[in-house]
Amino acid sequence: MTLVRNISTGSRGVWHGGKLVMVEVGASAMADDFAPEWFEVIDADDTADAAPELAKLTVAQLKDFAAHEGIDLGEETKKADILAAIELALEARNAAN
């Protein structure tokens, strides 16, 4: 699973969890499969670039991202709390490297 941004000139689809998800120009989404000519991969290890993109994701997409990255969200259910937990984990991971 990869966080990608639509860099094409129109709405395009990615596959996520066996479903086609339409992504508007400039928007981001989690994807299992996508066309590299229409999407750019957003490096989740670069917290400065990833954080604004992560904020655009839904709660379900954030939970998927956290699970894929091995980030424990504990009992967090609110978007702001989930996003904060992810950002904190990514910062800690970057500091360790």
Secondary structure, DSSP 8 states (H G I E B T S, - for coil): -EEEEE-SSS-EEEEETTEEEEE-TT-EEEESB--TTTEEE--TT-HHHHHHHHTTS-HHHHHHHHHHHT---TT--SHHHHHHHHHHHHHHHHHH-
